[in-house]
Amino acid sequence: MSLRQFISARKFLRSFYSVTDSVVLRWKEFAALFGLHDDVFFDSRHKKLTTPVTAILIGAGHRGNIYASYAAKFPSELKIVGVADSNPERRKRIAATHGIPEKFSFNDWKQVFRSGKIADAVIIATPDHLHTEPCLTALDAGYNVLLEKPAAPTEKECREILSKAMETKKIVGVCHVLRYSPYFRELKEVIDAGLIGDIISVHHMEPIEHIHMSHSYVRGKWRNSKMATPIILAKSCHDTDIIRWLVNSPVHDVHCFGNLRWFTNANAPAGSTERCTDGCKVESSCPYSALQIYYRDRKRLYVFDLPEDKDKWDEQILHALKTTDYGRCVYRMDNDQPDHLTVNMLFENGVTAAFSMEAHVSYEGRRTRIMGSKGDIVGDMETFTLTEFRNRKQTTWSMKTDAHGGGDFGLVRDWVQAVAQNNPTLLSSSIDISVESHLVAFAAERSRLNRSIEDVRLLPPEIAAT
């Protein structure tokens, strides 16, 4: 190319891109521009309740508290009338907040079902391995259920819950809270309106953030897949569900690679000790120092059940770091969860999706790229940009939200309406679709372990065809 040709080409490109439109909008402005619904959470089927739905909270930990707090904010819609948890301090806090009498404060979930039916529903937010039995028992006892994800730790148990829900015809809502975040709800609206044409493929990443990974999946109760559930299920069934929801088609084939690369004994620094409190010589420079994370920075303290009196926190946090797994060295644990993995999916409608779960990042918030026949979308939970192929016009939506994208209360609101009206279609995800997204996660873990391509079917082909 001659210099004159090069200069001419540069002038042409400058004039081409100068007509490219780029604007950042709030959702109402975005919706008005493209003729979309300006409130993606409005459901004309919702009704004003004359009496609140009553529920028993089984599992009064972090997530259980969040779901129960809906009742404190919207007492005309939901009332917590009972609580079951083995931790007396957690029971007391929930009982005090919601005015629960002593007779309906249980130290074991089984006691709930020995007292006769005392509510419309139960909220199950117990550890993963204690989801199935309480859920099945609740359904048999005539309760509707809000079930924390993952629904169950094994494929067999997920299918048992699906079967029991169909048998009893009770409402079972699985806590796919990301479906209720403004980001994903509005992304779904854009896709369903055909603004990027047909979806061709999806790239989606879940950055766990390195401290979150060390807290929950190296030191925490999900650190070992044999004691809890595989990380692809425990953490990323949110993502298998979201991808399936956006694509709106069943997944048929799954392929996964991943391993535990960093948090191993082989990578323990010289001078490190079993605990960060044991005089570790590299504690002050270690990014995973338990003393720094919990004691100095006061992060993720909900695991310690600290008292209301903050003057007592120093002593109790230090005691916890000396006696619990949260004070142990991240390189000397019994963890086996992968700290990075990639999953490839082929959908029934021909769409492909690539999902990546990454621990070794400094940020959180899902990253999404959706490729369509007429345009594409790039997003990060707080913004997304739509680019139209025909004119290269770019339009950006932006909104700050919390870690779950503001979806927790939206989820509970729909579930309350579904129970009050006995209408499961008021839930964003039916129990069969929820189970299907879990099957994708189970298939991914089998593929990772066996280096295989796994088939996913909610129903056997011979039954699905009938």
Disulfide bonds with the S-S distance in Angstrom:
none
